[in-house]
Amino acid sequence: MTVWDDLVGQEKVSEQLVAAARDADAFVTAASAAAPPPETSKMTHAWLITGPPGAGRIQVARAFAAALQCVSPDRALGGVPGCGFCDGCHTALVGTHADVNTVVAVGSQILAEDMRDTVRKSYTSPATGRWQIILVEDAERLNEKSANAVLKAVEEPAPRTVWLLCAPSLEDVLPTIRSRCRHLNLRTPSVDAVADMLVRREGIEPAVAAAAARATQGHVDRARRLATDPAARARRASVLKLPLRVDDVGGCLRAAQELVDAASEDAKQLAEEMDGKETEELKAALGAVGGGRMPRGTAGVMKDLEDKQKRRRTRTQRDSLDVALTDLTAFYRDVLALQLGSRVAIANVDAEDALERLARGSSPESTLRRIEAIAGCRQALDRNVAPLLAVEAMTMALRAG
């Protein structure tokens, strides 16, 4: 099983990256033999991978990073780079490779201080691998200062450094950065392709896999979670009941509170899993072993970690809310399809009774206004409006229609 087997519905992109990885091998071989590099190459030092949510941007980037670090002897015999079994592939895929550095937005932005060490490392030679790889999972979250730091590094890269930037679209990245990158655009995988992946790779029953893929409309990660996590299915079922609970003001406010509370619970669970471990590891690194007193002068370091964890909790809550808003949008899209007599496949087959009830009791115009209200809630959350206020305003708009 190669690293490319996990990429659902991205065959064309996989072919391009395999060709680039082969040329990257030729470059490394030429450098080690002090020979001139190939005159033409499909490999470049900076890549921008875009695509809709769920298309697998980060999975594609990790697969390419693994192929570049692959140390399988089969490569020399014409095998596909990215065997999936060697130490280079395995550590790159699980995120422990010394020369694959991943940058993830902790809060709503990637700050310059978060990029400082990464940019500095991008100018160093690989420690153990074939390439020094910088993978930025949320390139759209680079703020002005951190984007300028990345721009300088991409303009003047080290010979064996590769930047992999992931973003939803070209417009989400500064023109000066995207003009220096090779662009790969992913497509949304088909529902059938996602369902087939769940059956083959996760061992999910075909009926459950098909329902999860249809409900998430080709979003690979959400489909996997929906198919394997009963709590995720229960949360989605609760969200799909919301349109029937906004008949009065009290119902609107209660539904909004429950939606925000559920997102807060998600953030709390993640914090319990990660914050304690991070805090103990930092204390041990600073010399406070076994619950001893912290050394003098380390209060600032601990405060920085607390701020980082707070930003992560905020982002986790808003990401959880975004999943709920996505489910609501899909619900009203199905209502609109029924009202217009469209032949578009219904995503929420398990809520068909509610869909038909709302379709009969409202007009297409009111359904469109409700979809716009959900989009407005998303925009408000992006502008850092308090989540409860933003969701309450949305539920009231859903009631008004």
C-alpha positions as CSV (number, residue, x, y, z in Angstrom):
1,M,0.0,0.0,0.0
2,T,1.6,3.3,-1.1
3,V,1.1,6.7,0.4
4,W,-1.1,7.6,-2.6
5,D,-3.7,5.0,-1.7
6,D,-5.3,7.3,1.0
7,L,-6.0,10.0,-1.5
8,V,-9.7,9.8,-2.5
9,G,-10.7,11.0,-6.0
10,Q,-7.4,12.8,-6.6
11,E,-5.9,10.6,-9.3
12,K,-4.7,13.4,-11.6
13,V,-3.0,15.3,-8.7
14,S,-1.4,12.0,-7.5
15,E,0.1,11.5,-11.0
16,Q,1.6,15.0,-11.0
17,L,3.2,14.5,-7.6
18,V,4.6,11.1,-8.3
19,A,6.3,12.6,-11.4
20,A,7.6,15.4,-9.3
21,A,8.9,13.0,-6.6
22,R,10.8,11.0,-9.3
23,D,12.4,14.2,-10.5
24,A,13.3,15.1,-6.9
25,D,15.1,11.8,-6.6
26,A,17.1,12.6,-9.7
27,F,18.0,16.0,-8.2
28,V,19.2,14.4,-5.0
29,T,21.2,11.7,-6.9
30,A,22.8,14.4,-9.1
31,A,23.7,16.5,-6.1
32,S,25.3,13.6,-4.2
33,A,27.3,12.7,-7.3
34,A,28.3,16.3,-7.9
35,A,26.7,16.1,-11.3
36,P,24.6,18.8,-13.0
37,P,20.9,18.5,-12.2
38,P,18.4,17.5,-14.8
39,E,17.6,20.3,-17.4
40,T,13.9,19.8,-17.1
41,S,12.1,18.9,-13.9
42,K,8.5,18.6,-12.6
43,M,9.9,19.3,-9.1
44,T,9.9,22.8,-7.6
45,H,10.7,24.3,-4.2
46,A,7.2,25.6,-3.3
47,W,3.7,24.1,-3.8
48,L,0.3,25.6,-3.1
49,I,-2.4,22.9,-2.6
50,T,-6.0,24.2,-2.7
51,G,-9.4,22.6,-2.7
52,P,-12.8,22.6,-0.9
53,P,-13.1,21.4,2.7
54,G,-12.8,17.6,2.9
55,A,-11.0,17.2,-0.4
56,G,-7.9,16.1,1.5
57,R,-5.4,19.0,1.1
58,I,-3.4,18.0,4.1
59,Q,-3.4,14.3,3.2
60,V,-2.1,15.2,-0.2
61,A,0.7,17.3,1.3
62,R,1.7,14.6,3.8
63,A,1.7,11.9,1.0
64,F,4.0,14.1,-1.1
65,A,6.2,14.8,1.9
66,A,6.4,11.0,2.5
67,A,7.3,10.4,-1.1
68,L,10.1,12.9,-1.0
69,Q,11.5,11.3,2.1
70,C,11.0,7.7,1.0
71,V,14.1,5.5,1.4
72,S,12.7,2.3,-0.1
73,P,15.3,0.6,-2.3
74,D,12.6,-0.1,-4.9
75,R,12.8,3.5,-6.0
76,A,16.1,2.9,-7.6
77,L,14.5,0.0,-9.6
78,G,11.7,2.2,-10.9
79,G,9.3,1.8,-8.0
80,V,6.8,4.5,-7.2
81,P,8.2,7.0,-4.6
82,G,6.2,6.7,-1.4
83,C,6.1,3.0,-0.6
84,G,4.3,3.6,2.6
85,F,6.3,1.1,4.6
86,C,9.9,2.5,5.0
87,D,11.0,4.6,7.9
88,G,10.9,7.8,5.8
89,C,7.3,7.3,4.7
90,H,6.0,6.2,8.1
91,T,7.5,9.0,10.1
92,A,6.5,11.6,7.5
93,L,2.9,10.4,7.6
94,V,2.6,10.3,11.4
95,G,4.3,13.6,11.9
96,T,7.5,12.5,13.6
97,H,10.1,12.9,10.8
98,A,12.9,15.2,11.8
99,D,12.9,17.0,8.5
100,V,9.1,17.4,8.0
101,N,8.0,20.5,10.0
102,T,4.3,21.2,10.3
103,V,2.8,24.6,11.0
104,V,-0.8,24.6,12.3
105,A,-2.9,27.6,13.3
106,V,-3.4,27.5,17.0
107,G,-6.0,30.3,17.0
108,S,-7.6,32.2,14.3
109,Q,-4.2,33.3,12.8
110,I,-0.7,32.0,12.4
111,L,1.4,34.6,14.2
112,A,4.9,35.7,13.2
113,E,6.3,34.3,16.4
114,D,4.8,30.9,15.4
115,M,6.7,31.0,12.1
116,R,10.0,32.4,13.3
117,D,11.7,29.1,14.2
118,T,10.2,27.4,11.2
119,V,11.5,30.0,8.7
120,R,14.9,29.8,10.4
121,K,14.9,26.0,10.0
122,S,13.9,26.2,6.4
123,Y,17.4,27.5,5.6
124,T,19.2,24.5,7.2
125,S,20.2,21.3,5.4
126,P,18.1,18.1,6.1
127,A,19.2,16.4,9.3
128,T,18.4,12.8,8.4
129,G,16.1,12.9,5.3
130,R,16.5,13.8,1.7
131,W,14.7,17.1,1.9
132,Q,13.8,19.8,4.5
133,I,10.0,20.1,4.2
134,I,7.8,22.8,5.7
135,L,4.1,22.0,5.6
136,V,1.8,24.9,6.4
137,E,-1.7,23.4,7.0
138,D,-3.6,26.7,7.2
139,A,-1.8,29.0,4.9
140,E,-5.0,31.1,4.7
141,R,-4.5,32.0,8.4
142,L,-1.1,33.6,7.9
143,N,-1.4,37.2,9.1
144,E,0.5,40.1,7.4
145,K,3.8,39.6,9.4
146,S,3.9,35.8,9.2
147,A,3.0,35.9,5.5
148,N,5.9,38.3,4.8
149,A,8.2,35.9,6.6
150,V,7.1,33.0,4.5
151,L,7.4,35.1,1.3
152,K,11.0,35.9,2.0
153,A,11.7,32.2,2.6
154,V,9.9,31.1,-0.5
155,E,11.7,33.8,-2.6
156,E,15.1,32.6,-1.6
157,P,14.8,29.0,-0.5
158,A,17.7,26.7,0.5
159,P,18.6,24.1,-2.2
160,R,17.0,21.2,-0.4
161,T,14.0,22.9,1.1
162,V,10.4,22.3,-0.1
163,W,7.4,24.4,1.1
164,L,3.9,22.8,1.0
165,L,1.2,25.4,1.6
166,C,-2.5,24.3,2.0
167,A,-5.4,26.7,1.6
168,P,-9.1,26.5,0.5
169,S,-8.5,28.7,-2.6
170,L,-5.9,30.8,-4.4
171,E,-7.6,34.0,-3.2
172,D,-6.9,33.0,0.4
173,V,-3.1,33.4,-0.1
174,L,-1.2,36.6,-0.8
175,P,-0.6,37.1,-4.6
176,T,3.1,37.5,-3.9
177,I,3.3,34.1,-2.3
178,R,1.0,32.2,-4.7
179,S,2.9,33.6,-7.7
180,R,6.0,31.8,-6.5
181,C,4.3,28.4,-5.9
182,R,3.2,25.6,-8.2
183,H,-0.5,25.3,-7.8
184,L,-2.5,22.1,-7.4
185,N,-6.2,22.3,-7.1
186,L,-8.1,19.3,-5.6
187,R,-11.7,18.4,-6.4
188,T,-14.4,17.2,-4.0
189,P,-14.4,13.4,-4.1
190,S,-17.6,11.7,-5.3
191,V,-19.9,10.2,-2.7
192,D,-19.3,6.8,-4.2
193,A,-15.5,7.2,-3.9
194,V,-15.7,8.2,-0.2
195,A,-18.1,5.3,0.6
196,D,-15.8,2.9,-1.2
197,M,-12.8,4.2,0.9
198,L,-14.7,3.7,4.2
199,V,-15.5,0.1,3.3
200,R,-12.0,-0.8,2.1
201,R,-9.9,1.1,4.6
202,E,-12.1,1.4,7.7
203,G,-14.1,-1.9,7.4
204,I,-17.4,0.0,7.6
205,E,-20.6,-1.7,6.6
206,P,-21.5,-0.6,3.0
207,A,-24.9,0.8,4.1
208,V,-23.4,2.9,6.9
209,A,-20.5,4.0,4.7
210,A,-22.9,5.1,1.9
211,A,-25.1,7.0,4.4
212,A,-22.0,8.8,6.0
213,A,-20.6,9.7,2.6
214,R,-24.0,11.0,1.4
215,A,-24.6,13.0,4.5
216,T,-21.2,14.8,4.3
217,Q,-21.3,15.2,0.5
218,G,-17.8,13.9,-0.1
219,H,-16.0,15.4,2.9
220,V,-13.5,12.6,3.6
221,D,-12.6,13.3,7.3
222,R,-16.2,14.1,8.4
223,A,-17.5,11.0,6.6
224,R,-14.9,8.9,8.4
225,R,-15.8,10.4,11.8
226,L,-19.5,10.1,11.2
227,A,-19.2,6.4,10.2
228,T,-16.9,5.5,13.1
229,D,-18.0,7.7,16.0
230,P,-21.5,7.3,17.5
231,A,-21.2,10.6,19.4
232,A,-20.7,12.4,16.1
233,R,-23.8,10.8,14.7
234,A,-25.8,11.8,17.8
235,R,-24.5,15.4,17.5
236,R,-25.5,15.6,13.9
237,A,-29.0,14.2,14.6
238,S,-29.4,16.9,17.2
239,V,-28.4,19.6,14.8
240,L,-30.8,18.4,12.2
241,K,-33.7,18.8,14.7
242,L,-32.9,22.5,15.2
243,P,-35.0,23.7,12.2
244,L,-38.1,22.2,13.9
245,R,-37.4,23.9,17.2
246,V,-37.4,27.5,16.2
247,D,-41.2,28.1,16.2
248,D,-40.9,30.6,19.1
249,V,-38.3,33.0,20.6
250,G,-37.7,30.7,23.6
251,G,-37.1,27.7,21.3
252,C,-34.6,29.8,19.3
253,L,-32.6,30.9,22.4
254,R,-32.6,27.3,23.8
255,A,-31.4,25.8,20.5
256,A,-28.7,28.4,20.2
257,Q,-27.5,27.8,23.7
258,E,-27.4,24.0,23.2
259,L,-25.4,24.4,19.9
260,V,-22.8,26.6,21.6
261,D,-22.6,24.3,24.7
262,A,-22.0,21.3,22.5
263,A,-19.2,23.1,20.7
264,S,-17.7,24.2,24.1
265,E,-17.8,20.6,25.3
266,D,-15.8,19.6,22.2
267,A,-13.2,22.2,23.0
268,K,-13.1,21.2,26.6
269,Q,-12.5,17.5,25.7
270,L,-9.7,18.4,23.4
271,A,-8.2,20.7,26.0
272,E,-8.3,17.9,28.6
273,E,-6.4,15.6,26.3
274,M,-3.7,18.0,25.2
275,D,-3.3,20.9,27.7
276,G,-2.3,18.8,30.7
277,K,0.3,16.8,28.6
278,E,1.8,19.9,27.1
279,T,2.0,21.7,30.5
280,E,3.7,18.7,32.2
281,E,6.2,18.3,29.3
282,L,7.1,22.0,29.4
283,K,7.6,21.9,33.2
284,A,9.8,18.9,32.9
285,A,11.8,20.7,30.1
286,L,12.2,23.7,32.4
287,G,13.4,21.5,35.3
288,A,10.3,21.4,37.5
289,V,10.2,17.6,37.9
290,G,7.8,15.7,40.2
291,G,5.7,18.8,40.9
292,G,8.6,20.8,42.2
293,R,8.7,24.6,42.1
294,M,9.3,26.3,38.7
295,P,12.7,27.8,38.2
296,R,12.9,31.6,38.3
297,G,12.4,33.4,35.1
298,T,10.1,30.8,33.5
299,A,6.8,32.5,34.3
300,G,6.7,34.1,30.8
301,V,7.2,30.8,29.1
302,M,4.3,29.2,31.0
303,K,2.1,32.3,30.2
304,D,2.9,31.9,26.5
305,L,1.8,28.3,26.6
306,E,-1.4,29.2,28.4
307,D,-2.2,31.8,25.8
308,K,-1.6,29.3,23.0
309,Q,-3.9,26.8,24.7
310,K,-6.6,29.4,25.1
311,R,-6.4,30.3,21.4
312,R,-6.6,26.6,20.5
313,R,-9.8,26.2,22.6
314,T,-11.4,29.1,20.9
315,R,-10.6,27.8,17.5
316,T,-11.8,24.3,18.4
317,Q,-15.1,25.7,19.6
318,R,-15.6,27.6,16.4
319,D,-14.5,24.7,14.2
320,S,-17.1,22.6,16.0
321,L,-19.7,25.2,15.4
322,D,-18.7,25.4,11.7
323,V,-19.4,21.7,11.4
324,A,-22.9,22.2,12.8
325,L,-23.5,25.2,10.4
326,T,-22.4,23.0,7.5
327,D,-24.9,20.4,8.5
328,L,-27.6,23.0,8.7
329,T,-26.8,24.5,5.3
330,A,-27.0,21.0,3.8
331,F,-30.4,20.5,5.5
332,Y,-31.9,23.7,4.0
333,R,-30.2,22.9,0.6
334,D,-32.2,19.7,0.7
335,V,-35.4,21.6,1.6
336,L,-34.8,23.9,-1.4
337,A,-34.2,21.0,-3.7
338,L,-37.6,19.5,-2.7
339,Q,-39.3,22.8,-3.1
340,L,-37.9,23.3,-6.6
341,G,-38.5,19.7,-7.7
342,S,-34.8,19.3,-8.3
343,R,-33.2,16.0,-9.2
344,V,-30.2,16.7,-7.0
345,A,-29.6,13.8,-4.6
346,I,-30.9,14.4,-1.1
347,A,-28.0,14.4,1.4
348,N,-30.1,14.0,4.6
349,V,-32.2,11.0,3.7
350,D,-32.5,10.1,7.4
351,A,-34.4,13.4,8.0
352,E,-36.6,13.2,5.0
353,D,-39.8,13.6,7.0
354,A,-38.6,16.9,8.5
355,L,-37.4,18.0,5.1
356,E,-40.8,17.5,3.5
357,R,-42.6,19.2,6.3
358,L,-40.5,22.3,6.0
359,A,-40.6,22.2,2.2
360,R,-44.4,22.2,2.3
361,G,-44.6,24.9,5.0
362,S,-42.4,27.5,3.5
363,S,-41.4,29.0,0.1
364,P,-38.1,28.7,-1.8
365,E,-37.4,32.4,-1.1
366,S,-37.6,31.9,2.7
367,T,-35.3,28.9,2.5
368,L,-32.8,30.9,0.6
369,R,-33.0,33.6,3.3
370,R,-32.4,30.9,5.9
371,I,-29.3,29.7,4.1
372,E,-28.1,33.3,4.0
373,A,-28.6,33.6,7.7
374,I,-26.4,30.6,8.3
375,A,-23.7,32.2,6.0
376,G,-24.1,35.4,8.0
377,C,-23.5,33.5,11.3
378,R,-20.2,32.1,9.8
379,Q,-19.1,35.6,8.8
380,A,-19.9,36.9,12.3
381,L,-17.8,34.1,13.9
382,D,-14.9,35.0,11.6
383,R,-15.1,38.6,12.8
384,N,-14.8,37.3,16.4
385,V,-18.4,38.0,17.4
386,A,-19.3,36.2,20.6
387,P,-20.5,32.7,19.5
388,L,-23.7,32.7,21.5
389,L,-24.7,36.1,20.1
390,A,-24.0,35.0,16.5
391,V,-25.9,31.8,16.9
392,E,-28.9,33.4,18.6
393,A,-29.1,35.9,15.8
394,M,-29.0,33.0,13.3
395,T,-31.8,31.0,15.0
396,M,-34.0,34.1,15.2
397,A,-33.5,34.6,11.4
398,L,-34.3,30.9,10.8
399,R,-37.6,31.4,12.7
400,A,-38.4,34.5,10.7
401,G,-37.6,32.9,7.3
